[in-house]
């Protein structure tokens, strides 16, 4: 199993080494395989003078009071910082469901922004985006050049966008040729407005990033990019499966349940028991930090179950993805996925890893930790991973990396956290190659145990009740095979 963004990371790495990659015009529903954008070759184009900066409504309404704060610590976005660059702090990050229909006027927030040529504006914005993507402060870089990417990229992209919108806006244009891209004025308005709303506390970093990707055609020719799909409504279902309120194009999903701030959906072939087992795991995983549930909910985190036959390509969002187990959700992805056949519940006694637990651990990293700028985690996790690998106590399991991709230590670094959280949550001996129980992790990797328990519950929970009675599934030396 592998994080969803693994497909992006290899593509982005190529894009960062090249100056131009051909790009086709984006359709409303993509059919291409995932590739990243390029560093565009820019040409001078005539532009018109803008008379307005983006606004949500015709009449300006006072936005919530926001005081620009100095950027502290590292210049996280990789952009040259100003003394009074607006930035978000944990206290100004939204903590509940985002307000709806709250008018925000960018000019009120950033009255000192100046008009610049559209070509220069887009060039600077694209270069800033790539500088953020190249920020390897918390990443692990293998000698071969492969990278296990890690860090609060959502926060860094948000800070970059606030700097951008607060400083300048482009001359007005209709459709603009930018390198080999066609950029639409409405896409710029959507991006700037989403940034202003996030800054004012009535929008999300996720919405801002999706709009930015769409503006610059960044990663949007992957079918799983959130810009191509309408989000599911969040309905509090309790432990009951209901008919899915599926948006257009997602009618494949007819089963729906929610829990722990996460939407879980499946098609007709997915057993009800799989949705219920997935929900139980999500609710338990988020029980120690209930504030995470609100973050997951407002960022529209969804688990798309597939199986029990086939792979992720059976899902409408991922026709070109052949992941057998599942993958996680990054901040601009439409969902995470998991194979229902790999879950453990009565009648489906699976004694291996659980893709819902594993990929949700990745997703909480990509969505929650990135949004709250959880530097405490990023400063520690890869040092712990490297120590565990070098000391021979971490044994990675099988990992699907795509055809022709060779595994190396960078892949193991990226999976160390999710595999260990998976083992900690399941707490079943032998279900993982290493880090399979709480006691084992506590005794053999105690610093990791402390890090896991910072975010995940220490309460007792029985994963897959009754599996220990299925003695024919275990070898003669397994604890569950003993009298």
C-alpha positions as CSV (number, residue, x, y, z in Angstrom):
1,X,0.0,0.0,0.0
2,X,1.2,3.5,-0.8
3,X,0.1,7.0,-0.3
4,X,-2.0,8.6,-3.1
5,X,0.5,11.3,-3.6
6,X,3.3,8.8,-4.6
7,X,2.0,9.1,-8.1
8,X,2.3,12.8,-7.9
9,X,5.7,12.9,-6.3
10,X,7.4,11.0,-9.1
11,X,5.8,13.2,-11.7
12,X,6.6,16.4,-9.8
13,X,10.2,15.3,-9.5
14,X,10.4,15.0,-13.3
15,X,8.7,18.4,-13.7
16,X,11.2,20.0,-11.4
17,X,14.1,18.8,-13.6
18,X,12.6,19.9,-16.9
19,X,11.7,23.3,-18.2
20,X,8.8,22.3,-20.4
21,X,6.4,19.4,-20.6
22,X,3.6,19.3,-23.2
23,X,0.2,19.8,-21.7
24,X,-3.2,19.2,-23.2
25,X,-6.3,21.3,-22.4
26,X,-8.0,20.1,-19.3
27,X,-11.4,18.4,-19.7
28,X,-14.1,18.4,-17.1
29,X,-13.5,14.7,-16.5
30,X,-9.9,13.8,-17.1
31,X,-8.8,10.6,-19.0
32,X,-5.0,11.0,-18.9
33,X,-2.7,9.2,-16.4
34,X,-1.3,11.4,-13.6
35,X,1.5,13.7,-14.6
36,X,2.7,16.9,-13.1
37,X,2.9,20.4,-14.6
38,X,6.0,21.9,-16.2
39,X,8.0,25.1,-15.6
40,X,6.3,27.0,-18.4
41,X,8.1,28.9,-21.1
42,X,6.6,32.4,-20.9
43,X,5.8,34.7,-23.8
44,X,4.8,38.3,-23.7
45,X,1.1,38.8,-24.3
46,X,-1.0,42.0,-24.4
47,X,-3.2,42.5,-21.4
48,X,-5.9,44.9,-20.3
49,X,-5.9,47.1,-17.3
50,X,-7.8,45.8,-14.3
51,X,-10.2,48.0,-12.5
52,X,-11.0,45.6,-9.7
53,X,-9.5,43.0,-7.5
54,X,-11.5,39.8,-6.8
55,X,-14.6,40.1,-4.7
56,X,-17.2,37.6,-3.6
57,X,-20.1,40.1,-3.8
58,X,-20.6,43.4,-5.5
59,X,-20.7,45.3,-2.3
60,X,-17.8,45.2,0.1
61,X,-18.6,43.9,3.6
62,X,-16.2,44.1,6.5
63,X,-14.2,41.0,6.8
64,X,-13.2,39.5,10.2
65,X,-10.4,41.5,11.7
66,X,-7.0,40.0,10.8
67,X,-3.7,41.4,11.8
68,X,-0.7,40.7,9.6
69,X,1.9,38.8,11.6
70,X,5.6,38.5,11.0
71,X,6.7,35.3,9.5
72,X,8.6,33.3,12.2
73,X,11.1,30.5,12.2
74,X,12.0,29.3,8.7
75,X,10.7,31.1,5.6
76,X,8.4,28.1,5.2
77,X,7.1,28.9,1.7
78,X,10.5,29.3,0.2
79,X,9.4,32.8,-0.9
80,X,11.4,35.9,0.1
81,X,9.5,37.2,3.1
82,X,8.5,40.8,4.0
83,X,8.5,42.2,7.5
84,X,4.7,42.4,7.6
85,X,3.8,39.4,5.4
86,X,0.4,38.1,6.4
87,X,0.6,34.6,7.8
88,X,-1.7,32.3,9.6
89,X,-1.1,31.2,13.2
90,X,-2.8,28.2,14.9
91,X,-5.3,30.6,16.6
92,X,-6.4,32.0,13.3
93,X,-6.9,28.7,11.6
94,X,-10.6,27.7,11.3
95,X,-11.5,25.3,14.1
96,X,-15.1,24.5,13.1
97,X,-17.2,24.0,10.1
98,X,-16.5,26.8,7.6
99,X,-19.1,29.6,7.5
100,X,-21.1,29.7,4.3
101,X,-22.0,32.7,2.2
102,X,-19.8,35.0,4.2
103,X,-18.7,37.9,2.0
104,X,-15.0,38.6,1.9
105,X,-13.4,41.5,-0.1
106,X,-9.8,41.0,-1.0
107,X,-9.2,44.7,-1.4
108,X,-10.3,45.2,2.3
109,X,-7.9,42.6,3.4
110,X,-4.9,43.7,1.3
111,X,-5.3,47.3,0.2
112,X,-1.6,47.7,-0.6
113,X,-1.6,45.1,-3.4
114,X,-0.4,46.5,-6.6
115,X,-1.2,45.8,-10.2
116,X,1.4,44.0,-12.3
117,X,1.5,42.5,-15.8
118,X,-0.4,39.2,-16.0
119,X,2.6,37.4,-17.5
120,X,4.9,38.5,-14.7
121,X,2.3,37.7,-12.1
122,X,1.8,34.2,-13.3
123,X,5.5,33.6,-13.8
124,X,6.2,34.6,-10.2
125,X,3.3,32.6,-8.8
126,X,4.4,29.4,-10.7
127,X,8.0,29.8,-9.6
128,X,6.8,30.3,-6.0
129,X,4.8,27.1,-6.2
130,X,7.8,25.1,-7.4
131,X,10.0,26.6,-4.6
132,X,7.5,25.3,-2.1
133,X,7.5,21.8,-3.7
134,X,11.3,21.8,-3.5
135,X,11.3,22.6,0.2
136,X,13.0,19.5,1.7
137,X,13.4,20.8,5.2
138,X,11.7,17.7,6.7
139,X,12.1,15.3,3.7
140,X,14.5,12.4,3.3
141,X,16.6,12.6,0.2
142,X,18.3,9.3,-0.9
143,X,21.8,9.4,-2.5
144,X,20.1,8.2,-5.7
145,X,18.0,11.4,-5.7
146,X,14.7,9.7,-4.7
147,X,12.8,11.7,-2.0
148,X,10.5,10.7,0.8
149,X,8.7,14.0,0.9
150,X,7.4,15.2,4.2
151,X,6.5,18.5,5.7
152,X,3.5,20.9,6.2
153,X,3.1,21.6,2.5
154,X,-0.5,22.8,2.9
155,X,0.7,25.5,5.4
156,X,3.6,26.4,3.1
157,X,1.4,26.7,0.0
158,X,-1.1,28.8,2.0
159,X,1.6,31.2,3.3
160,X,2.9,31.5,-0.3
161,X,-0.6,32.3,-1.6
162,X,-1.3,34.9,1.1
163,X,2.0,36.6,0.3
164,X,1.1,36.5,-3.4
165,X,-2.4,37.9,-3.1
166,X,-1.4,40.5,-0.5
167,X,1.4,41.9,-2.7
168,X,0.0,42.0,-6.2
169,X,-2.8,41.2,-8.6
170,X,-2.6,40.8,-12.4
171,X,-3.8,43.1,-15.1
172,X,-7.2,41.9,-16.2
173,X,-7.4,39.4,-19.0
174,X,-9.9,37.0,-20.5
175,X,-8.0,33.9,-21.7
176,X,-4.3,34.3,-21.6
177,X,-1.6,32.1,-23.3
178,X,1.0,31.4,-20.6
179,X,3.8,29.2,-22.0
180,X,1.8,26.3,-23.5
181,X,-1.1,26.8,-21.1
182,X,-4.3,28.7,-21.4
183,X,-5.1,30.6,-18.3
184,X,-8.6,31.9,-17.6
185,X,-9.4,35.1,-15.7
186,X,-12.2,33.3,-13.8
187,X,-9.7,30.8,-12.5
188,X,-7.5,33.6,-11.2
189,X,-10.6,35.2,-9.4
190,X,-11.5,31.8,-7.9
191,X,-7.9,31.3,-6.6
192,X,-7.6,34.8,-5.2
193,X,-11.0,34.7,-3.5
194,X,-10.3,31.3,-2.0
195,X,-7.0,32.6,-0.6
196,X,-8.7,35.7,0.9
197,X,-11.5,33.5,2.4
198,X,-8.9,31.2,4.0
199,X,-7.0,34.1,5.4
200,X,-10.2,35.6,6.8
201,X,-11.1,32.3,8.5
202,X,-14.2,31.5,6.4
203,X,-12.5,29.3,3.8
204,X,-10.0,26.4,3.8
205,X,-6.4,25.8,2.8
206,X,-7.7,22.9,0.7
207,X,-10.1,25.1,-1.3
208,X,-7.2,27.6,-1.9
209,X,-4.8,24.8,-3.1
210,X,-7.4,23.3,-5.4
211,X,-8.1,26.7,-7.0
212,X,-4.3,27.3,-7.3
213,X,-3.8,24.0,-9.0
214,X,-6.6,24.7,-11.4
215,X,-5.3,28.2,-12.2
216,X,-1.8,26.9,-13.1
217,X,-2.8,23.5,-14.4
218,X,-0.8,21.9,-11.6
219,X,-1.4,18.1,-11.4
220,X,-5.0,18.6,-12.6
221,X,-4.7,16.0,-15.5
222,X,-4.9,13.3,-12.9
223,X,-8.4,12.0,-12.7
224,X,-8.4,12.0,-8.9
225,X,-7.8,15.7,-8.6
226,X,-10.5,17.3,-6.5
227,X,-11.1,20.0,-9.1
228,X,-12.8,17.5,-11.4
229,X,-15.5,16.3,-8.9
230,X,-18.2,17.8,-6.8
231,X,-17.8,17.0,-3.1
232,X,-20.1,14.7,-1.2
233,X,-22.4,16.2,1.3
234,X,-21.5,15.3,4.9
235,X,-24.5,13.6,6.5
236,X,-24.3,12.4,10.1
237,X,-25.4,8.8,9.8
238,X,-24.3,7.3,13.0
239,X,-23.6,3.6,12.6
240,X,-26.1,3.2,9.8
241,X,-25.6,2.8,6.1
242,X,-27.8,5.0,3.9
243,X,-28.4,5.5,0.2
244,X,-25.5,7.5,-1.0
245,X,-26.2,11.2,-1.9
246,X,-23.7,10.8,-4.8
247,X,-22.9,13.9,-6.9
248,X,-23.0,13.8,-10.7
249,X,-20.5,11.3,-12.1
250,X,-20.2,9.4,-8.8
251,X,-23.4,7.4,-9.0
252,X,-21.2,4.2,-8.7
253,X,-21.4,4.8,-5.0
254,X,-24.7,3.7,-3.6
255,X,-23.7,3.0,0.0
256,X,-22.8,5.8,2.4
257,X,-21.8,6.1,6.1
258,X,-19.9,8.7,8.2
259,X,-17.9,8.7,11.4
260,X,-15.0,10.6,12.9
261,X,-15.4,13.4,10.4
262,X,-14.9,11.1,7.4
263,X,-17.3,10.1,4.6
264,X,-17.1,6.4,3.7
265,X,-18.7,5.2,0.4
266,X,-18.9,2.0,-1.6
267,X,-20.5,0.5,-4.6
268,X,-23.1,-2.3,-4.8
269,X,-20.4,-5.0,-4.6
270,X,-18.9,-3.7,-1.4
271,X,-20.3,-5.6,1.6
272,X,-22.1,-3.6,4.2
273,X,-19.9,-5.2,6.9
274,X,-16.9,-3.6,5.2
275,X,-18.3,-0.1,5.5
276,X,-19.2,-0.7,9.1
277,X,-15.8,-2.1,9.9
278,X,-14.1,0.9,8.2
279,X,-16.3,3.3,10.2
280,X,-15.4,1.6,13.5
281,X,-11.7,2.0,12.7
282,X,-12.0,5.7,11.8
283,X,-14.0,6.5,14.9
284,X,-11.5,4.8,17.2
285,X,-8.5,6.3,15.4
286,X,-9.8,9.9,15.9
287,X,-11.2,9.4,19.4
288,X,-8.1,10.8,21.2
289,X,-8.0,14.0,19.2
290,X,-11.6,14.9,18.4
291,X,-10.4,18.2,17.0
292,X,-9.0,16.2,14.1
293,X,-12.5,15.2,13.2
294,X,-13.5,18.7,12.4
295,X,-10.4,19.2,10.2
296,X,-11.1,16.0,8.4
297,X,-14.7,17.0,7.9
298,X,-14.1,20.5,6.6
299,X,-11.5,19.2,4.2
300,X,-14.0,16.7,2.8
301,X,-12.0,13.6,3.5
302,X,-13.6,10.6,2.0
303,X,-12.8,6.8,1.9
304,X,-13.8,5.1,-1.4
305,X,-14.0,1.4,-0.8
306,X,-13.6,-1.0,-3.8
307,X,-13.6,-4.7,-4.1
308,X,-13.9,-7.4,-3.1
309,X,-12.8,-8.1,-6.7
310,X,-10.6,-5.9,-8.8
311,X,-8.5,-2.9,-7.9
312,X,-8.9,0.9,-7.6
313,X,-9.5,1.2,-11.3
314,X,-13.1,0.1,-10.8
315,X,-13.8,3.5,-9.1
316,X,-15.0,6.3,-11.4
317,X,-12.3,8.7,-10.1
318,X,-9.4,6.4,-10.8
319,X,-9.8,4.5,-14.1
320,X,-6.1,4.5,-14.8
321,X,-5.0,3.5,-11.2
322,X,-4.4,-0.1,-10.6
323,X,-3.6,0.0,-6.9
324,X,-4.6,-3.4,-5.3
325,X,-4.7,-2.3,-1.6
326,X,-5.5,1.4,-1.5
327,X,-3.9,4.8,-1.3
328,X,-4.2,7.9,0.8
329,X,-5.7,11.3,0.2
330,X,-3.6,14.4,-0.2
331,X,-4.9,17.9,0.3
332,X,-6.0,18.3,-3.3
333,X,-7.1,14.7,-3.9
334,X,-10.8,13.8,-4.1
335,X,-10.6,10.8,-1.8
336,X,-8.5,8.0,-0.3
337,X,-9.2,4.4,-1.3
338,X,-9.1,1.0,0.3
339,X,-9.8,-2.6,-0.7
340,X,-12.8,-4.0,1.2
341,X,-11.5,-7.5,0.8
342,X,-8.4,-6.6,2.9
343,X,-10.5,-5.5,5.9
344,X,-11.1,-7.9,8.8
345,X,-14.6,-8.6,10.0
346,X,-16.7,-11.7,10.8
347,X,-17.0,-13.7,7.6
348,X,-13.9,-12.0,6.1
349,X,-11.1,-13.0,8.5
350,X,-8.2,-11.2,7.0
351,X,-5.0,-11.5,9.1
352,X,-2.8,-9.0,7.2
353,X,-2.7,-5.2,7.2
354,X,-5.7,-3.0,7.1
355,X,-5.7,-0.4,4.3
356,X,-8.3,1.8,5.9
357,X,-6.1,2.2,9.0
358,X,-2.9,2.5,7.0
359,X,-4.1,5.0,4.5
360,X,-5.9,7.1,7.1
361,X,-2.7,7.4,9.0
362,X,-1.1,8.8,5.8
363,X,-4.2,11.0,5.2
364,X,-4.1,12.5,8.7
365,X,-0.5,13.4,8.0
366,X,-1.3,15.0,4.6
367,X,-4.5,16.8,5.6
368,X,-4.5,17.4,9.4
369,X,-0.8,17.7,10.2
370,X,-0.1,19.8,7.1
371,X,-2.9,22.2,7.9
372,X,-2.0,22.7,11.6
373,X,1.7,23.0,10.8
374,X,2.6,20.0,13.1
375,X,6.3,20.7,13.1
376,X,6.7,18.5,16.2
377,X,5.9,15.5,14.1
378,X,7.9,16.4,11.0
379,X,11.0,17.1,13.0
380,X,11.0,13.7,14.5
381,X,9.4,11.0,12.3
382,X,12.1,10.5,9.7
383,X,14.9,10.4,12.2
384,X,13.0,7.7,14.1
385,X,12.4,5.8,10.8
386,X,16.1,6.0,9.8
387,X,17.2,4.7,13.3
388,X,14.7,1.8,13.1
389,X,15.8,0.8,9.6
390,X,19.5,1.0,10.5
391,X,19.0,-0.9,13.7
392,X,17.1,-3.7,11.8
393,X,13.9,-3.4,13.9
394,X,11.7,-2.1,11.1
395,X,10.8,-4.7,8.4
396,X,8.8,-3.1,5.6
397,X,6.0,-5.1,4.1
398,X,5.1,-5.4,0.4
399,X,4.4,-2.0,-1.3
400,X,2.9,-1.4,-4.6
401,X,4.9,1.4,-6.3
402,X,3.7,1.1,-9.9
403,X,5.2,-0.8,-12.9
404,X,9.0,-0.4,-13.2
405,X,9.5,1.5,-9.9
406,X,12.2,0.1,-7.7
407,X,11.9,0.3,-3.9
408,X,14.7,1.9,-1.9
409,X,15.1,3.4,1.6
410,X,13.1,6.5,0.7
411,X,10.0,4.3,0.2
412,X,10.6,2.6,3.5
413,X,11.0,5.9,5.3
414,X,7.7,7.1,3.9
415,X,5.9,3.9,5.0
416,X,7.4,3.6,8.5
417,X,4.9,5.8,10.2
418,X,1.8,4.4,8.5
419,X,2.8,0.8,9.0
420,X,3.6,1.4,12.7
421,X,0.3,3.3,13.4
422,X,-1.5,0.4,11.6
423,X,0.2,-2.1,13.8
424,X,-0.5,0.0,16.9
425,X,-4.2,0.3,16.2
426,X,-4.8,-3.3,15.2
427,X,-2.6,-4.6,18.1
428,X,-2.7,-8.1,16.7
429,X,0.5,-10.2,16.8
430,X,1.8,-11.1,13.4
431,X,-0.6,-9.0,11.4
432,X,2.4,-6.8,10.4
433,X,6.0,-7.8,9.8
434,X,7.2,-5.6,12.6
435,X,5.7,-3.0,14.9
436,X,2.6,-5.2,15.1
437,X,1.5,-4.6,18.7
438,X,1.5,-1.8,21.2
439,X,3.7,-3.7,23.6
440,X,6.3,-4.5,20.9
441,X,6.4,-0.9,19.8
442,X,6.7,0.4,23.4
443,X,9.6,-2.0,24.2
444,X,11.5,-1.9,20.9
445,X,10.8,1.6,19.5
446,X,9.8,3.7,22.6
447,X,10.3,7.1,21.1
448,X,8.0,6.1,18.2
449,X,5.5,4.9,20.8
450,X,5.5,8.3,22.4
451,X,4.9,10.0,19.1
452,X,2.0,7.7,18.1
453,X,0.3,8.2,21.5
454,X,0.5,11.9,21.0
455,X,-2.1,11.6,18.3
456,X,-3.8,8.2,18.7
457,X,-5.8,6.7,21.6
458,X,-4.3,4.6,24.4
459,X,-7.7,3.1,25.3
460,X,-8.1,-0.6,24.7
461,X,-9.9,-1.5,21.5
462,X,-10.5,-5.0,20.1
463,X,-9.7,-5.1,16.4
464,X,-11.7,-7.6,14.4
465,X,-13.3,-9.5,17.4
466,X,-13.3,-13.2,16.9
467,X,-10.3,-13.4,14.6
468,X,-8.2,-15.0,17.3
469,X,-10.6,-18.0,17.3
470,X,-9.8,-18.8,13.6
471,X,-6.9,-21.0,14.6
472,X,-6.7,-22.6,11.1
473,X,-5.4,-19.2,9.8
474,X,-2.3,-19.1,12.0
475,X,0.9,-21.1,12.0
476,X,1.6,-23.6,14.8
477,X,3.9,-21.1,16.7
478,X,1.5,-18.2,16.6
479,X,0.1,-17.1,20.0
480,X,-3.4,-17.6,18.7
481,X,-2.7,-21.2,17.9
482,X,-1.8,-22.1,21.4
483,X,-4.3,-23.9,23.7
